[in-house]
Structures are given as structure tokens and as C-alpha cells.
Amino acid sequence: MRAGRIRVVSISLGLLILSIFLWSSQAVAGSRVEVIIFHAGSLSVPLAAMEKAFEAVHPDIDILRESGGSRKCARKISDLHKSCDIMASADFSVIDRMLIPEYASWNIRFATNQMVLCYTGSSAFAKEIGPETWTDILGRQGVAWGHSDPNLDPCGYRALMVLQLAEKALQQPGLYDRLLVNRPLANIRPKAVELVAMLENGVMDYAWEYRSVAVQHQLKFLSLPQEINLSSYALESLYKEARVAVSGKQPGEKIMLQGKSITYGVTLIDKAPNREAAIMFLNYMLDPEGGLQVLAEMGQPPIVPARVADQKAFSGLPTLLQKRVTVVK
């Protein structure tokens, strides 16, 4: 009997200690400062790596990320008024047009990219795809290709701009309309990264993506000339010849976007719930030996140092970030 009572007491004591341990762990976890980041889908892989590295040094901070098309992310803030600390966009002008000055005060340009045509070894006519054949292949009946939604995601309207630029550069009148006829609306997805799974599952043969996404997901891809791929700031005047209409702020409203080189932007939301912790993460993200190095290792050229457009924007930056940024119009 006595031995039985000892076992019961031991088990009860063990359960009590376990309960205290679990309660303590939950209390510690619950005390972590949460930094919420809305970001372009194309930044998912590098930001996941940054999150891991940052949290290893700052275990008291919990980075919470929500990915999506950049325009959709901005609307979560401007239209749905969702709580957020940081917004990182695949098109820096999304922040300028949709968040400044009502929701944010500055916009840091931190990375570039280029458009590529992705495919797999199982894609239709994969052995034939090349600089001279891709326009013909995308126009063939039965070839499934797609892009993201231009109204939600910069990669979507950039894909359409690439086709417009290709029509002129390759001197193929009517190319843009001919290819779109062969692209059903079902092949337009809310965000570009969804197309990756469709490629890998064989549902789609070709998809327009950023080069960094292709590298990160080990996809085959066709590189295009600078005159077409939106990678060169020096060719801005040429890119402006491409134009795509997307939805505006009001129902039924349309705005016309002109082509320009691909430049990513990031901002701190004015009403960020955890401002100081968010600034600490941005300081790491914009560090040439930190987050910017992660981007470079994952196939996305960083802008070193990161840039703001004018002195007013620079003066409005938190002091900690000013050492990471220079002024370049």
C-alpha cells in the first residue's frame, strides 16, 4: 500500500512539474514581440531564410509573414485596415501609389529582378524552347501557359508588358493579341508563386516568373534580352512603351501602368503595432552582410546600398536605417 501511495505521489509530482514547464514555455512564447510583414510572393523564400537568421539572434521577436500579390497586400492595409508592421513589394511604385502618404511615409528600394519564362522537362516542346522559338510555342494549340493576375500582382502586369515589348523587339506585329488568345482566363492565378506548383504538377507547361523564383525553385527557364525582360534601369524609356490597364481604388476604375525596370520596395507602416522591433528587422534586412546577402545567394540582385528617392524621405527614416540607405533619385 505504501509503495502504491509513493508511486501515485511521484506521478502527481511529475505531472505538476510538467504542467509548470508547459505553462512557463507558453508564457515565454506568449511574451515574444510579433512583427507582421505583408510581402510579395516572390520574396517568400528569402524572407523565410531572413526570418530564421534574425530570430536566432533575437529570440524575443517573432516574425509573422503573409505573402500575396503586392497590390493585394497593399489593399489589406488601405482597404481592409489589417494590422501590419512592414510591407515589402515586388514593385516599389505600389507603395508610392497605394500607401503613401496615408499609411506610410517613405519607400526604400532594395532589390531588382528580371522576367523569365519558366518550364520543366515535361513541358510541351521543352526540347525546342529557345530565344527563336518561344513565341511560336506559346501560340501553339494545346500548350498551357499562364501568368499572375495583373490586378493583384506586379508579376502579372509585367508578364503582359514583356509580351508587348517582345512584339516590337522581335518585329512580330500582332504577337501580343495572338498569344493572349491562346491563354485561357483559368491560367491567370492570384499570385505568381501559385504557378510554380502548376508547373511542377504538369498542369501548366510555361509560366512567367521572376528569375529569382525560378532559381529558388530549381525550375528551368528561358532568359530574354534586356530590351524585353525589364531588368535594366538604362532602358526605362524603352520599357515605358508597354502599358497595361489594371483596377483602380474605386469599383470599375482603371489606371494605366507604364513599363519600367523591376525594382522592389519596402516600408514601415506608420501605425506599426511593434515599431521598434520592426525597425530592428529592417536594419537586418537591408544589411549588405545580412538580408541583402541572402537575396544575392538566392538569385535576386540586391541594391547595395539600398536607396530612397530624395533627402526628405531619407530624413524621415529611423536613425538606425539611415546608415543602410543612400539618396538616389
VOPAGU-2260 file (C-alpha; in pm, 1 decimal, decimal comma):
REM VOPAGU-2260
SITE   aa  ch    i         X         Y         Z
SITE  MET   A    0       0,0       0,0       0,0
SITE  ARG   A    1     277,2     238,2      98,4
SITE  ALA   A    2     466,8     171,0    -226,0
SITE  GLY   A    3     147,8     233,4    -419,7
SITE  ARG   A    4      98,4     568,5    -247,0
SITE  ILE   A    5     459,5     663,8    -325,9
SITE  ARG   A    6     403,9     584,1    -695,0
SITE  VAL   A    7      86,1     794,7    -700,7
SITE  VAL   A    8     264,1    1085,0    -531,8
SITE  SER   A    9     557,7    1053,9    -776,0
SITE  ILE   A   10     326,6    1052,6   -1076,7
SITE  SER   A   11     131,7    1351,6    -942,5
SITE  LEU   A   12     454,2    1540,5    -874,8
SITE  GLY   A   13     577,9    1460,6   -1225,6
SITE  LEU   A   14     254,8    1586,7   -1378,8
SITE  LEU   A   15     276,5    1903,1   -1169,9
SITE  ILE   A   16     634,6    1969,5   -1285,3
SITE  LEU   A   17     533,6    1903,3   -1647,9
SITE  SER   A   18     238,7    2142,9   -1616,4
SITE  ILE   A   19     464,0    2414,1   -1474,0
SITE  PHE   A   20     714,7    2361,2   -1756,6
SITE  LEU   A   21     446,2    2379,7   -2024,4
SITE  TRP   A   22     291,6    2689,4   -1864,5
SITE  SER   A   23     633,9    2855,8   -1847,9
SITE  SER   A   24     706,0    2773,0   -2211,8
SITE  GLN   A   25     372,8    2914,4   -2322,4
SITE  ALA   A   26     426,6    3225,4   -2112,7
SITE  VAL   A   27     767,6    3282,8   -2272,1
SITE  ALA   A   28     628,5    3220,4   -2620,5
SITE  GLY   A   29     337,4    3448,9   -2548,8
SITE  SER   A   30     570,7    3727,5   -2442,7
SITE  ARG   A   31     750,4    3739,6   -2777,3
SITE  VAL   A   32     703,1    4060,0   -2975,2
SITE  GLU   A   33     529,2    3988,2   -3305,8
SITE  VAL   A   34     634,3    4170,1   -3623,5
SITE  ILE   A   35     382,9    4125,8   -3906,7
SITE  ILE   A   36     511,0    4150,8   -4263,1
SITE  PHE   A   37     291,6    4160,1   -4573,8
SITE  HIS   A   38     509,9    4078,3   -4872,9
SITE  ALA   A   39     525,5    3981,9   -5238,1
SITE  GLY   A   40     507,6    3608,7   -5302,1
SITE  SER   A   41     840,9    3623,4   -5483,9
SITE  LEU   A   42    1006,2    3717,5   -5152,7
SITE  SER   A   43     872,7    3413,2   -4965,2
SITE  VAL   A   44    1186,7    3200,3   -4981,5
SITE  PRO   A   45    1446,1    3469,3   -4897,9
SITE  LEU   A   46    1228,3    3619,7   -4623,4
SITE  ALA   A   47    1187,1    3274,2   -4468,7
SITE  ALA   A   48    1567,0    3248,9   -4453,3
SITE  MET   A   49    1593,9    3601,3   -4310,0
SITE  GLU   A   50    1328,3    3522,3   -4050,4
SITE  LYS   A   51    1520,4    3216,7   -3932,0
SITE  ALA   A   52    1852,2    3401,6   -3909,5
SITE  PHE   A   53    1702,0    3706,3   -3737,7
SITE  GLU   A   54    1503,1    3509,8   -3480,3
SITE  ALA   A   55    1813,1    3307,1   -3392,0
SITE  VAL   A   56    1976,5    3631,7   -3274,8
SITE  HIS   A   57    1652,3    3786,7   -3142,7
SITE  PRO   A   58    1451,8    3500,8   -2983,8
SITE  ASP   A   59    1224,3    3755,2   -2817,4
SITE  ILE   A   60    1090,7    3866,2   -3159,1
SITE  ASP   A   61     853,4    3654,7   -3369,9
SITE  ILE   A   62     843,8    3738,5   -3742,7
SITE  LEU   A   63     500,0    3661,7   -3889,9
SITE  ARG   A   64     476,7    3674,0   -4271,2
SITE  GLU   A   65     178,9    3688,5   -4506,7
SITE  SER   A   66     258,7    3657,3   -4876,7
SITE  GLY   A   67      48,1    3760,7   -5175,9
SITE  GLY   A   68      39,8    3980,1   -5479,8
SITE  SER   A   69     190,6    4318,2   -5390,6
SITE  ARG   A   70    -121,7    4515,9   -5484,4
SITE  LYS   A   71    -335,8    4274,0   -5283,1
SITE  CYS   A   72    -103,2    4315,8   -4983,0
SITE  ALA   A   73    -132,4    4693,4   -5008,5
SITE  ARG   A   74    -511,2    4667,7   -5017,4
SITE  LYS   A   75    -508,8    4465,6   -4695,3
SITE  ILE   A   76    -366,6    4779,6   -4536,7
SITE  SER   A   77    -552,4    5054,8   -4723,5
SITE  ASP   A   78    -893,1    4890,2   -4774,4
SITE  LEU   A   79    -923,3    4621,2   -4505,2
SITE  HIS   A   80    -717,0    4810,3   -4243,9
SITE  LYS   A   81    -540,0    4495,2   -4131,1
SITE  SER   A   82    -271,2    4530,2   -3867,9
SITE  CYS   A   83      76,9    4522,1   -4017,5
SITE  ASP   A   84     429,4    4645,9   -3939,1
SITE  ILE   A   85     618,2    4610,2   -4268,5
SITE  MET   A   86     512,3    4594,6   -4633,2
SITE  ALA   A   87     758,1    4463,7   -4896,7
SITE  SER   A   88     650,4    4497,6   -5260,3
SITE  ALA   A   89     781,5    4348,5   -5584,5
SITE  ASP   A   90     709,4    4689,4   -5740,3
SITE  PHE   A   91     821,3    4984,5   -5530,6
SITE  SER   A   92     566,3    5209,8   -5701,9
SITE  VAL   A   93     281,6    5008,1   -5542,1
SITE  ILE   A   94     387,9    5157,5   -5208,9
SITE  ASP   A   95     408,1    5506,5   -5360,0
SITE  ARG   A   96      65,3    5485,3   -5523,1
SITE  MET   A   97    -133,2    5289,4   -5265,9
SITE  LEU   A   98      19,6    5356,6   -4922,8
SITE  ILE   A   99     199,4    5692,5   -4921,7
SITE  PRO   A  100     114,0    5929,8   -4757,4
SITE  GLU   A  101    -193,5    5789,5   -4581,0
SITE  TYR   A  102     -37,0    5472,1   -4440,2
SITE  ALA   A  103     339,5    5506,1   -4482,9
SITE  SER   A  104     592,6    5787,6   -4506,5
SITE  TRP   A  105     887,9    5651,0   -4704,3
SITE  ASN   A  106     982,6    5380,8   -4952,4
SITE  ILE   A  107    1320,2    5204,1   -4965,4
SITE  ARG   A  108    1428,2    5039,0   -5291,9
SITE  PHE   A  109    1632,7    4731,4   -5205,0
SITE  ALA   A  110    1640,5    4476,8   -5491,2
SITE  THR   A  111    1592,3    4417,0   -5862,6
SITE  ASN   A  112    1489,2    4119,3   -6075,2
SITE  GLN   A  113    1406,8    4016,3   -6430,0
SITE  MET   A  114    1122,0    3835,5   -6603,4
SITE  VAL   A  115    1185,0    3485,1   -6736,7
SITE  LEU   A  116     975,5    3211,6   -6896,1
SITE  CYS   A  117     974,1    2905,2   -6668,5
SITE  TYR   A  118     910,7    2544,0   -6763,9
SITE  THR   A  119    1004,1    2184,9   -6671,0
SITE  GLY   A  120    1150,0    1890,8   -6858,6
SITE  SER   A  121     793,8    1760,7   -6901,2
SITE  SER   A  122     658,5    2080,4   -7058,8
SITE  ALA   A  123     525,1    2053,3   -7413,6
SITE  PHE   A  124     803,5    2120,4   -7665,6
SITE  ALA   A  125    1055,4    2167,9   -7382,3
SITE  LYS   A  126    1336,3    2043,5   -7607,7
SITE  GLU   A  127    1250,1    2308,5   -7867,3
SITE  ILE   A  128    1214,4    2615,6   -7645,1
SITE  GLY   A  129    1468,6    2890,2   -7709,9
SITE  PRO   A  130    1514,4    3258,5   -7799,8
SITE  GLU   A  131    1395,7    3197,1   -8154,9
SITE  THR   A  132    1105,4    2962,4   -8082,7
SITE  TRP   A  133     930,4    3066,8   -7759,2
SITE  THR   A  134     675,3    3296,3   -7923,9
SITE  ASP   A  135     575,8    3023,3   -8166,9
SITE  ILE   A  136     548,3    2761,1   -7891,2
SITE  LEU   A  137     329,4    2975,5   -7664,8
SITE  GLY   A  138      94,2    3025,5   -7959,0
SITE  ARG   A  139      54,6    2655,6   -8035,5
SITE  GLN   A  140    -278,5    2493,5   -7961,0
SITE  GLY   A  141    -267,7    2270,1   -7654,2
SITE  VAL   A  142      25,3    2448,5   -7493,0
SITE  ALA   A  143     -80,2    2565,7   -7145,5
SITE  TRP   A  144      88,7    2883,6   -7024,7
SITE  GLY   A  145      -8,5    3149,9   -6777,4
SITE  HIS   A  146      78,2    3439,2   -6550,3
SITE  SER   A  147     -44,8    3600,2   -6229,6
SITE  ASP   A  148    -336,9    3842,8   -6203,1
SITE  PRO   A  149    -229,3    4192,1   -6318,3
SITE  ASN   A  150    -483,3    4349,3   -6082,6
SITE  LEU   A  151    -325,3    4184,4   -5778,9
SITE  ASP   A  152      35,9    4110,5   -5862,4
SITE  PRO   A  153     310,1    4311,6   -6038,5
SITE  CYS   A  154     445,8    3992,6   -6195,6
SITE  GLY   A  155     113,1    3968,4   -6380,1
SITE  TYR   A  156     120,4    4309,1   -6544,5
SITE  ARG   A  157     493,2    4272,4   -6607,3
SITE  ALA   A  158     428,0    3948,0   -6797,9
SITE  LEU   A  159     191,6    4135,8   -7028,2
SITE  MET   A  160     445,5    4416,3   -7068,9
SITE  VAL   A  161     710,2    4161,8   -7170,0
SITE  LEU   A  162     482,6    4033,6   -7446,5
SITE  GLN   A  163     420,1    4386,6   -7571,4
SITE  LEU   A  164     791,9    4463,5   -7573,2
SITE  ALA   A  165     865,1    4133,3   -7748,0
SITE  GLU   A  166     618,8    4221,1   -8026,6
SITE  LYS   A  167     823,6    4532,5   -8105,1
SITE  ALA   A  168    1171,6    4397,2   -8036,8
SITE  LEU   A  169    1116,6    4081,6   -8242,5
SITE  GLN   A  170     920,8    4268,5   -8508,7
SITE  GLN   A  171     622,4    4035,1   -8490,1
SITE  PRO   A  172     309,6    4251,3   -8539,4
SITE  GLY   A  173       3,4    4110,1   -8361,3
SITE  LEU   A  174     209,8    3883,0   -8134,9
SITE  TYR   A  175      56,3    4015,0   -7812,2
SITE  ASP   A  176    -304,9    3954,1   -7916,7
SITE  ARG   A  177    -222,3    3620,3   -8080,1
SITE  LEU   A  178     -62,9    3479,4   -7766,0
SITE  LEU   A  179    -335,7    3602,8   -7530,9
SITE  VAL   A  180    -595,9    3422,0   -7739,1
SITE  ASN   A  181    -409,5    3100,4   -7653,5
SITE  ARG   A  182    -410,6    3176,4   -7278,2
SITE  PRO   A  183    -741,9    3091,0   -7105,9
SITE  LEU   A  184    -850,7    3305,1   -6812,2
SITE  ALA   A  185    -818,4    2997,6   -6589,9
SITE  ASN   A  186    -441,9    3023,4   -6636,3
SITE  ILE   A  187    -435,6    3363,3   -6462,6
SITE  ARG   A  188    -364,2    3299,8   -6095,5
SITE  PRO   A  189    -388,1    3539,2   -5796,4
SITE  LYS   A  190     -12,1    3532,2   -5737,6
SITE  ALA   A  191     284,7    3418,6   -5943,3
SITE  VAL   A  192     415,8    3159,9   -5696,6
SITE  GLU   A  193      95,7    2954,8   -5741,6
SITE  LEU   A  194     209,7    2888,9   -6096,3
SITE  VAL   A  195     518,1    2709,3   -5965,9
SITE  ALA   A  196     306,9    2424,1   -5828,1
SITE  MET   A  197     111,9    2405,8   -6153,9
SITE  LEU   A  198     437,7    2371,3   -6346,5
SITE  GLU   A  199     572,6    2107,0   -6111,7
SITE  ASN   A  200     244,7    1909,8   -6126,1
SITE  GLY   A  201     233,9    1922,4   -6504,5
SITE  VAL   A  202     -88,7    2124,8   -6510,7
SITE  MET   A  203      90,2    2406,4   -6691,9
SITE  ASP   A  204     370,3    2397,6   -6948,6
SITE  TYR   A  205     509,3    2750,8   -6918,4
SITE  ALA   A  206     469,6    3036,3   -6671,7
SITE  TRP   A  207     604,8    3389,5   -6643,4
SITE  GLU   A  208     804,4    3433,9   -6323,4
SITE  TYR   A  209    1088,8    3633,5   -6175,5
SITE  ARG   A  210    1434,6    3488,2   -6227,6
SITE  SER   A  211    1485,7    3464,2   -5851,8
SITE  VAL   A  212    1174,5    3245,7   -5814,9
SITE  ALA   A  213    1296,2    3017,0   -6091,3
SITE  VAL   A  214    1636,8    2980,9   -5922,5
SITE  GLN   A  215    1488,4    2922,7   -5576,0
SITE  HIS   A  216    1251,6    2651,7   -5703,4
SITE  GLN   A  217    1509,3    2496,1   -5937,6
SITE  LEU   A  218    1294,3    2546,9   -6244,7
SITE  LYS   A  219    1419,3    2550,7   -6599,4
SITE  PHE   A  220    1382,5    2896,0   -6751,7
SITE  LEU   A  221    1443,1    3091,0   -7067,7
SITE  SER   A  222    1627,2    3421,0   -7026,2
SITE  LEU   A  223    1526,3    3705,1   -7256,8
SITE  PRO   A  224    1715,7    4010,0   -7388,2
SITE  GLN   A  225    1731,4    4320,0   -7167,2
SITE  GLU   A  226    1512,3    4502,6   -7417,7
SITE  ILE   A  227    1233,2    4265,0   -7314,1
SITE  ASN   A  228    1296,3    4135,1   -6959,9
SITE  LEU   A  229    1251,3    4464,4   -6763,9
SITE  SER   A  230    1586,1    4425,6   -6586,7
SITE  SER   A  231    1773,8    4740,6   -6693,3
SITE  TYR   A  232    1722,1    5088,2   -6547,7
SITE  ALA   A  233    1909,1    5225,7   -6851,0
SITE  LEU   A  234    1624,9    5106,1   -7076,1
SITE  GLU   A  235    1342,3    5278,9   -6887,4
SITE  SER   A  236    1248,2    5490,6   -7189,8
SITE  LEU   A  237    1201,7    5173,7   -7394,7
SITE  TYR   A  238    1004,4    4992,1   -7125,1
SITE  LYS   A  239     761,8    5286,4   -7099,1
SITE  GLU   A  240     626,3    5192,6   -7441,9
SITE  ALA   A  241     449,0    4896,7   -7274,8
SITE  ARG   A  242     122,5    4979,4   -7099,4
SITE  VAL   A  243    -127,8    4769,7   -6905,6
SITE  ALA   A  244    -461,4    4875,2   -6755,0
SITE  VAL   A  245    -531,6    4749,5   -6401,6
SITE  SER   A  246    -807,0    4807,4   -6149,0
SITE  GLY   A  247    -802,9    5132,4   -5951,4
SITE  LYS   A  248    -911,4    5216,0   -5598,9
SITE  GLN   A  249   -1279,5    5258,5   -5687,2
SITE  PRO   A  250   -1501,6    4979,5   -5829,8
SITE  GLY   A  251   -1488,7    4989,6   -6209,2
SITE  GLU   A  252   -1197,4    5235,1   -6211,5
SITE  LYS   A  253    -896,8    5157,5   -6432,1
SITE  ILE   A  254    -547,4    5300,7   -6416,5
SITE  MET   A  255    -281,6    5269,7   -6683,9
SITE  LEU   A  256      60,6    5140,8   -6580,4
SITE  GLN   A  257     370,2    5206,2   -6789,2
SITE  GLY   A  258     656,8    4962,8   -6811,3
SITE  LYS   A  259     969,9    5025,0   -6607,1
SITE  SER   A  260    1261,7    4828,1   -6470,9
SITE  ILE   A  261    1182,1    4584,9   -6189,2
SITE  THR   A  262    1259,7    4737,7   -5851,4
SITE  TYR   A  263    1143,9    4609,1   -5512,3
SITE  GLY   A  264    1042,8    4842,6   -5228,9
SITE  VAL   A  265     986,8    4812,0   -4855,2
SITE  THR   A  266     827,4    5042,5   -4598,7
SITE  LEU   A  267     735,9    5064,6   -4232,7
SITE  ILE   A  268     364,5    5122,5   -4178,2
SITE  ASP   A  269     305,0    5445,2   -3981,9
SITE  LYS   A  270      77,8    5269,2   -3732,2
SITE  ALA   A  271     302,5    4965,8   -3694,9
SITE  PRO   A  272     199,2    4789,0   -3370,1
SITE  ASN   A  273     559,1    4693,6   -3289,0
SITE  ARG   A  274     758,7    4970,7   -3448,2
SITE  GLU   A  275    1093,7    4926,8   -3270,4
SITE  ALA   A  276    1113,0    4553,0   -3334,0
SITE  ALA   A  277    1012,2    4610,6   -3698,8
SITE  ILE   A  278    1293,3    4864,8   -3739,3
SITE  MET   A  279    1537,9    4610,2   -3600,0
SITE  PHE   A  280    1429,6    4357,8   -3862,2
SITE  LEU   A  281    1453,1    4616,2   -4141,8
SITE  ASN   A  282    1804,4    4701,5   -4023,8
SITE  TYR   A  283    1898,4    4334,3   -4069,1
SITE  MET   A  284    1707,1    4301,1   -4396,8
SITE  LEU   A  285    1893,7    4597,1   -4551,9
SITE  ASP   A  286    2234,8    4491,5   -4419,9
SITE  PRO   A  287    2471,8    4404,5   -4710,2
SITE  GLU   A  288    2607,1    4120,2   -4495,8
SITE  GLY   A  289    2260,2    4021,0   -4373,5
SITE  GLY   A  290    1934,2    4021,0   -4564,7
SITE  LEU   A  291    2077,3    4166,3   -4885,9
SITE  GLN   A  292    2335,4    3889,3   -4892,7
SITE  VAL   A  293    2055,0    3633,7   -4855,8
SITE  LEU   A  294    1887,0    3782,6   -5163,9
SITE  ALA   A  295    2208,3    3762,2   -5365,5
SITE  GLU   A  296    2261,2    3398,7   -5266,8
SITE  MET   A  297    1907,1    3318,4   -5381,3
SITE  GLY   A  298    1937,2    3463,0   -5729,9
SITE  GLN   A  299    1798,3    3811,5   -5669,8
SITE  PRO   A  300    2032,1    4110,1   -5719,5
SITE  PRO   A  301    2019,6    4341,2   -5415,5
SITE  ILE   A  302    2063,0    4717,7   -5439,0
SITE  VAL   A  303    2367,7    4798,4   -5225,2
SITE  PRO   A  304    2329,6    5029,9   -5052,2
SITE  ALA   A  305    1950,4    5045,1   -5059,6
SITE  ARG   A  306    1801,0    5371,0   -5187,9
SITE  VAL   A  307    1538,7    5635,5   -5125,8
SITE  ALA   A  308    1435,1    5890,3   -5385,8
SITE  ASP   A  309    1512,2    6218,2   -5206,3
SITE  GLN   A  310    1651,6    6385,0   -4897,1
SITE  LYS   A  311    1305,2    6431,6   -4745,3
SITE  ALA   A  312    1249,7    6055,1   -4745,7
SITE  PHE   A  313    1598,5    5997,8   -4603,6
SITE  SER   A  314    1538,0    6246,3   -4321,4
SITE  GLY   A  315    1213,8    6066,1   -4234,2
SITE  LEU   A  316    1388,7    5731,0   -4187,9
SITE  PRO   A  317    1453,1    5595,1   -3839,7
SITE  THR   A  318    1811,5    5677,0   -3737,5
SITE  LEU   A  319    1906,8    5308,0   -3733,2
SITE  LEU   A  320    1813,5    5270,8   -4101,1
SITE  GLN   A  321    1986,1    5582,1   -4231,8
SITE  LYS   A  322    2323,2    5406,3   -4227,4
SITE  ARG   A  323    2178,3    5140,6   -4462,2
SITE  VAL   A  324    2038,1    5381,4   -4721,4
SITE  THR   A  325    2158,7    5640,3   -4970,4
SITE  VAL   A  326    1970,4    5901,4   -5172,8
SITE  VAL   A  327    1936,3    5826,5   -5545,8
SITE  LYS   A  328    1650,3    5970,7   -5745,2
